[in-house]
Amino acid sequence: MSESSTGRHIEIVWPEIGITVTAELDGRNEELADALWEALPYRSLQGHALVAGEHLYHVAPIPSLLHVPAETKIADRRDAPDGTVFLSALQHLGIKYGTLTEPMPAAPVGRIREQDIANLLEAGRAVWDSVYSTKQPILVEVRKAGSESGHRIPHLTAADADANRLIHDVHAETERIWLTEPVELAELHRGVIPSGAGSFETVLPTLLFVNGETRPLGYASYGGLVRAAVQDMPMDSLRHMTRLLVGVPAEFLGYCGLEPLWAFTQRFLACLDQLDRDDFLAVVSQMALYVNTLGAWNLHLYPWDSGDHLRQFRPAEVGSQS
């Protein structure tokens, strides 16, 4: 373990609620931690787990998170101490702040210091309210301890002219929506759907389907294509898998209102056959960040509290009603 891999501290700041916590990168998963350290500082939209419990996460503008392997994993993140900081192949920085219900292996890189745990709990409650009900965005800043705030979105490049122009435009759109809700998603959540998607003028089913298509398109399809390219899948296979994975969901999302996504996808498919591995990797990495940003905003905007009347029955309660 190199001397530089331990003893590094990061500050995680939520300016809207006036909370700052400090975490130490403790030497676990050095390559992942290095990628985080080199990307600092940045800002992002803060999200909250919706099915897993007391867990914060946000999209980190770090393309390599999609493919850098974890050397050390906690077999079940439910067992991790509160305050554990994780990096994920879903392009997330996550923080466990309380009870988790979803068993999942996870890659830790550090931990919030003990004296900041109470503030972390306060931040968790505020973010839950933001995501579940108020819809007032809470941004997060991640920076090296003691350093100034800042922000940048990685701008990749390609040798192929068509691919490079596409990357440039996707980067510009990602910058536009990174900290500000995408117009097309905001309109959709207001019930403005130019195509008329939504049977009998309903809106909620369309919102549900958009959420259900956007998340796997970023997490699984584009994230999977990045990993496949890095792991040397033959280019013919990469092209074939791309056509199988990204066209249909992007076309459907375009019909639902995400027209920029569909336009970018058509440009990608049009130049796909002329791309070498490096250019392919650059395009899918830039697209992954963009789609994951759309996914984060959709999760924030979705009216989760419309189902507030539905609450789980615990085993004892079910038994008492039988």
Salt bridges, closest charged atoms under 4 A:
GLU11 OE1 - ARG143 NE 2.88
ASP26 OD2 - ARG28 NH2 2.80
ASP34 OD1 - ARG8 NH2 2.87
ASP76 OD2 - ARG78 NH2 2.55
ASP82 OD1 - LYS96 NZ 2.56
GLU102 OE1 - ARG77 NH2 2.67
GLU114 OE1 - ARG111 NH2 3.99
ASP116 OD2 - ARG113 NE 2.68
GLU141 OE2 - ARG43 NE 3.21
GLU141 OE1 - ARG143 NH1 3.24
ASP162 OD1 - ARG165 NH2 2.49
ASP169 OD2 - ARG267 NH1 2.89
GLU173 OE2 - ARG176 NH2 2.46
GLU175 OE2 - HIS171 NE2 3.91
GLU184 OE1 - ARG176 NH2 3.82
GLU187 OE2 - ARG190 NH1 2.21
ASP236 OD1 - ARG239 NH1 3.29
ASP273 OD1 - ARG243 NH2 2.93
ASP308 OD1 - ARG311 NH2 2.33
